[in-house]
Amino acid sequence: MAVRAAVLPAVGAPLEITAIELPDPGPGQVRVRLAAAGVCHSDLSLSNGTMRVPVPAVLGHEGAGTVVAVGEGVTHVAPGSPVVLNWAPSCGTCHACALGEVWLCANALNGSAEVYARTTDGTELHPGLNVAAFAEETVVSASCALPVPDGVAPADAALLGCAVLTGYGAVHYSARVRPGETVAVFGVGGVGLAALQSARIAGAARIIAVDVSPAKEELARAAGATDYVLASDITPREIRALTGKQGVDVSVECVGRAVSIRAAWESTRRGGRTTVVGIGGKDQQVTFNALELFHWGRTLSGCVYGNSDPSRDVPILADHVRNGRLDLSVLVTDRITLEDIPAAFDNMLAGKGGRAVVMF
């Protein structure tokens, strides 16, 4: 059966909204009718080649919907089950999985190399980051379909699949923010807004949002920021002024640029912690000298998918949503159609905040 999808024909090429042919789900597979899909900056990074993906491909890795059919051997969901898509399912057998670090699974993205559908003229298509959520329907491995907990609408659940898991995990698992600590979040996009809310949930005493756009202040404060700083050459100095000349305990960098990574690191106190969530290109070189590394005693760490385990953390996040601690509506700035995705990419390049969500 043909469905509409946003196809990336080649790296650097514009997306094409076209009909594709999806097969019936095979053994261990699930077919899902999408309710919503978030437009993540990682999709832009895939389209422009910052991150590599086999092409032609259907992008979109942050989605939720309803199961319409299952293949042989699938028992954890059934037709009619609401599911959130997990773009990085862990294999359970590689070295990282054996260590319990499922977010570093060596085989998580193997499905992206498979052919999962075809255009109406027979061109083979790959599922971008496994799930190909920029389509009315998709066929995924059963491990990519997680049941949506009660009390969360499928359209809202879409954001749990990447932005919220990443922002929440960066705060709770990578940076390990403790009650009473001070936190700075660099970049007020979807992940940054999730990180701000997560810092509030963690009990941070002061939460400083940093971004280049003054228009994002209202969003940042709605998500839990107590202070807002416009990014500049003196950002670390401004943050130290807000924290008794010490700097924050924790910085969470959600941009992926050398200048913001360096500023986030300089904004932390002596012995502070910086976690880097943003995905930057190879040209973004960050430098430190040996003396400052010794003197400041700071920790700088990378963070993949929030160091989260979706099967464990989606129910936790759903509980926060049900109890009003996590407001997903703050993250959504635009509700769009498939045809609007290229414009949403342009908005991200322009630094506009929040998250555009494709509604089906």
Buried (B, 14 or more C-beta within 10 A) or exposed (E): EBBBBBBBBEBEEEBEBBBBBBEEBEEEBBBBBBBBBBBBBBBBBBBBEBBEBBBBBBBBBBBBBBBBBBBEEBEEBEEEBBBBBBBBBBBEEBEBBEEEBBBBBEBBBEBBEEEBBBBEEEBEBBBBBBBBBBBBBBBBBBBBBBBBBEEBBBBBBBBBBBBBBBBBBBBBBBBEBEEEBBBBBBBBBBBBBBBBBBBBBBEBEBBBBBBBBEEBBEBBBBBBBBBBBEBEEEBBEBBBEBBEEBBBBBBBBBBBBBBBBBBBBBBBBEEBBBBBBBBBBEEBEBEEEEEEEEEBEBBBEEBBBBBBBBBEBBBBBBBBBEEEEBBBEBBBBBEBEBEBBBEBBEBBEEBBBBBBBBBB
